[in-house]
Structures are given as structure tokens and as C-alpha cells.
Amino acid sequence: MKLSELVNKIENISIYNDGEFDNLDYSSSKTKSRILTFINDEKYIHTLSESVTCIICDAKIAKILPDKYGICLSDNPRLSFYLIHNCLCRDLNLYNKEEFETIIGDNCIIRDRKGISRKNVIIGNNVTIEENVIIRENVKILDDAVIRSGVILGGEGFQFNKEGRTFFIEHCGGVEIGRNVEVQYNTCIDKAMFPWDNTIIGEETKIDNLVHVGHGAKVGKRCLIAANALIGGSSIIGNDCWIGVSVTISNGLIVGNNASIKIGAVVTTNIADGSAVSGNFAIEHSKFIKFIKSIR
């Protein structure tokens, strides 16, 4: 798609240098597709990945960018970025998103199909789906998964633009549930924001009741996630992790393989492979226990 195709669709933008892009994403993202992103400050120019071909920015920044970029001018680049995103999400032909009839594999046990979207859902073989489950479009469930009553897969993520004016940022990505995953009662797993992205639950991971997995999060293989845990959007959880009861993991963090996050911990920084953390805010578990003993 060319930047010039957007001028009549989005308010208060103009073309400084036309260019072509495939998807929207943030400046540091590295993908095989061509990215349209935004920059609010020239200090972020160094964050631009090789995938970026087009940029939304103001006139001052446009003058110092290399000629190789397509440039769209805006007094509020962040606002324009999300307006363009919403426009493309509402017209999936612009995003080249194909539709298909929902596919259900062999030997599935589905107690109630009313909550399953009739299009853009793929359900593998030997999948169990209990009553009152809601499965939105763009969800893929692989073989031998179990989805318990009250689960919502592919719900809207929680993200709003607050600069210029407040509005909901559309989500047109998906959810992928791996082989032999179990998702227990009343858990919500939101879909990713961008159409090329999925919220992913890795194979053999087991998720307890009332867990929330935010948009675009990636949960690895064989993880155990206990009740009331919250995994923030775009977080990456490694393989073989334990996430305890009522743990909160902030958005955009990386939790390494074999990490153990103890009951009620509030995680605000990345966690290394094999680490055990506790507390609010979470620190190394042994240090936390030593501190608690010292004040009792």
C-alpha cells in the first residue's frame, strides 16, 4: 500500500515523500514485511529497524530523515498512526486479510457451538470445548486442547489512544492455542492488535481459572499458570515457567525459561532464566524471604 492512498481516509495528514508499506508496527520491530511506523521525537530515529520503510512524523523530523523513507506529515504522529491502524482494521481488504468458513477437526467434543464464530476459526482434532465458551474470529486451537466453561478466546485488548483525544485502538490480530493446552474456567485471552500478530499459548501449557492474558502476549511451552494471574500485553513468557496464584506481570516484559514467580508477586522487570522471584515489586525469592524474616 502507498502512503498517498491514506490521505483521503485520515484527517490532518499530508505526504512529504510517498512510499509503500505492508503493515503498521512500532519503530524497533523486525519483520519480513515493510513497516509504517511513527516518531514523535528525533531521539528515536536510531531505533528504526531495517523493516521500516515509511514514517509518520512532523515537518522538523522529516527534514533530517534519509530520503529512502516514505514520510507522512502529521502534527500528532502517534494519533495519526492509530487512526490509520483503526481505518485498516475496519476495512480488512486494505490489510489483505482473507476470510474463510470456520473449520472444526475430527473427534471434537463441543458442548455448545453458539459462541464460536462462523468464520476465521480453526479447531484441530480431539479438542474439547465446554458450555458457554466464546471464540471470536482469528482464533486457532490445535489438537487435543481443552477449553473449559466460560472461557473467552480472541476478545478485544485494552488499549486506548490518549493523545489528542481518547479512543479505542482496534484489534485485528489473533489467538493461537497450542497442542494439548488446557484453559480452565472463566479465563480471558485477548487477541493481538496487529493483523500479522497472535497472542500465543504454547503447547502443553495449563492455565487455571480467572486468568487474563493480554493482547500479543507469548506464553511458552509446558507453563503452569495458577488462578487469578494477569499477564500484561506483549509480554513474553519462556518455557516451563511457574506463575503462581494472583501474580501480576506488567506489559512488555520478558520472563526467561524455567522461571518461578511466587504467589502474589508483582513483576515489573525482566526475569532471567531459572530465576525465582517474590514480592511487590518482585525480587529474587531468597532475598525476599531473608527480608521478611528480618522484619518479623
N, C-alpha and C positions, 0 to 999 in steps of 0.2 A: 504494500500500500504506500502511496505517496503522501507526504505531508500536505500537499496542496488539496488533496481530497477532503481534508478535515475542515478547511477554512469556513465553509458554509454550514458546517454542523455544530461548531463550537464558537461561543461568543468570545470576543476580545482577544483573538489571536491573529497573527499575520505571519507570512512566510518571509524569512530573511534569506534562506538558501534551501531550495527544495531537496528532498531526499526520500529514500524508501526504507521501510521497516516492516517487520513481520509481527512483532509483539511488543507490548509495553512491559517494562521491568525497571528495577532500580539500578543505579549507575554502576555498581560494582559486580552485578550479576554476569556470570559467564555461561553462555548457552551457544548452541549451534545456529540459532536464529538471529536475525538482525533486530536490535532493540531500539525503541524510542524511550528515552528517559527524561528526567528534568534536573536542573541545577538551580538552586536558589542563591548560591554564593560561589565566587570564583575559587575559593579554597577547596572545593570538591572536584575541581577539574581533574586532579591527579587520581581520583577514584574511578574514573571512567574505564570500563573494561573494553577489551578488543571487540566485544559483541555489539557495542553501542555504535549505531550509525546515524541516529537522529536525536536532537536535544531540544527541549523546551527551556528557554532562558530569557532574561531581559536583554535589552539592547547593549548594555555595558558589557555583559559577559560574551555576547555574540561577537563582538569586535575582537576578542582575544582568543577565540576558539579557532582551531585549524580549519582550513577550507574543506577538508574531507567530510565534515559533518553536515547533514541536513539540519537546519535550525529553524525553529518555530518561536516567534517572539510573543512574550506574554509578560504583563506586569506582575502576575502572580503565577509562576511556573507550576508550583505544586497544585494549585487549584485547577489549572488547565489540564495537567496530567490526569487527575482523577475524573474531570469532566469528559475527557477523551476516552478514558477507560470505561466509564459508565455508558457512553454512547456506543462503543464497540460491543460491550456485553449485551446491550439491549437489541442489537442487530447482529446476530451471530453470523450472518452472511459476510459481514465485514471481517470477522475473525476467522472465517472459513471453518466454522465448527459444524461438522456433519451430524445429522440426526438419524436414529435407527430405532426400530421397534425393540423393546426390552427382550433380552434373551435369558431364558432360565434353563439350566442344565438338567442332567438326569438325576433321578433318585433324591430329589429335594423334598424336604418336609416344610411346607409353607402353610401356617395355620390360617392366615388371612392376607389376601392379596390386595385389599383395598388401598393400603398405604404405600404400595410400590408403584412408582412412576411407570407409565406405559411406554416411555421411550428413554433411551440412553442409559439403561441399567443393564449390567451383565452379572448374572448369578451363575456360579460354577456348579459342579456336580456335588451331590451329597451335602448340600447346605441345609441347615435348619434355621427357619425364621419363625419365631413365635408370634403370638397375637399382638396387635396394636403397635407394630413396628412401622416407622415411616422411613422410606427410602426415596430420596429425591433423585432427580436426573444426575447423570455423570458419576454414578457410583458403580464400582466393580467389586464383587465379592468372589474370592477364589474358593477352590474346592474345600469341603469339609469344615467350613466356618459355621459357628453357632451364634445367632443373633437373638438375644432374649427380649422378652416383652418390654415395650416402652422405649426402645432404643430409637434414636433419630440419627440417620446417616445422611450427610450431604446438606445439613442446614446452613443457613446464612452465617457467615462470620461476623464478628463485632468490630467493625471499623468504620469510622466517620471522619470526613474532612471537617476541620475546624478553622482553617484559614480562609478568610474572605466571607464564607458562610458555611453553616453546618448542613451536611447532607450525607446520606448513607452511600458508602462505596460498594458498588455491586460486586458479587462474587460469581464467577462463571467457570471456576475450576472444578475439580472432582475429589472423590474419596476412593482409595483403594484399600480393601481389607484382604490381608494375605491368607495363605492356606492355613487351615487348622487354627484360626484365630477364634477366640470366644469373647463376645462383648455382652456383659450382663446388664441387668435391668436399669432402665431409665438413664442410660449413658447417651451423651450427645457428641458426635464427631462432625465438626463443621467442614465444609468443602473449602478448597483453596480459592484464592482471589483471582489469580490469572488463569486463562483458559488452558494453558500448556502445563499447569501445575496440579498436583494432587496432594491432599492430606493422606499420609500412608501409615498403615498399621502393619508391621512386619509379621512374617509367618510365625505361628505358634505362640504369639503374644496373647496374654489373657488379661482382660480388663474387667474390673469389678463394677459394682453398682454406682450410679450417680457420678460418673467421671465425665469431665469435659476435656475434649481435645480440640484445641483452637485451629483456625484456618492455616493450611500449609505446613502443619507440624509433620515431622517424620519420626515415627517410633520404630525402633529396630526389631530384630527377631528375638523370640523367647523372653520377652519382658513380662514382668508381673506388675500390674498397676492396681493398687488397692482402692477401696471405696473413697469417694469424695475428692479424689485427686484432681488437680487442674494443671493442664499442660498448655502453656501460652502459645499463641500463633507463631509459626515459623521456627519453633524450637526443633532441635534435632536430638533424639534420644538414641543412644547406641544399643548394641545387642546385649541381652542377658542382664538387663537392669532390674533392680527392685525399686519401685516407687511406693512409699508407704501411705497409710491412711491419711487423708486430708493434706497431702503435700501440695504446695503451690510452686510451679516452675514458671518464671517470668518469660515473656515472649522473646524469641530470637536467640535463645541460649543453646549451648551445646553440652550435652551430658555424655560422657565417654562410656565405652563398653564396660560391662560388669560393675557399674556404679551402684551404690546402695544409698537411697535417700530415706532417712528415718521418719517416723511418724510426725506429721505436723510441720515439717521443715518448710521454710520459705527460701527458695533458691533464686538468687539474683545475679550470680556469676557463673561462668562455665565450670564444669566439673570434669576432672581428669579421669582417665581410665582407671578402674579399680578403686576409686575413692569411695569412702563412706562419710556422709555429711549429716549434720543435725542442726536444729535450732532456727531461730528467726532473728537475723538473717543466717542462713545455713553456713556452718564452718565444718572443718574436719571433725568427725564424730568423737575421736579420742580427746581432742581439745575441749569440745563442748562438755563431755562428761566430767573432765577434770575441773572445768569452771563451775559446773553445777555443784560438785562435791565441795568446792571451796567456799560456796556461799550458803550451804546448808548447815 
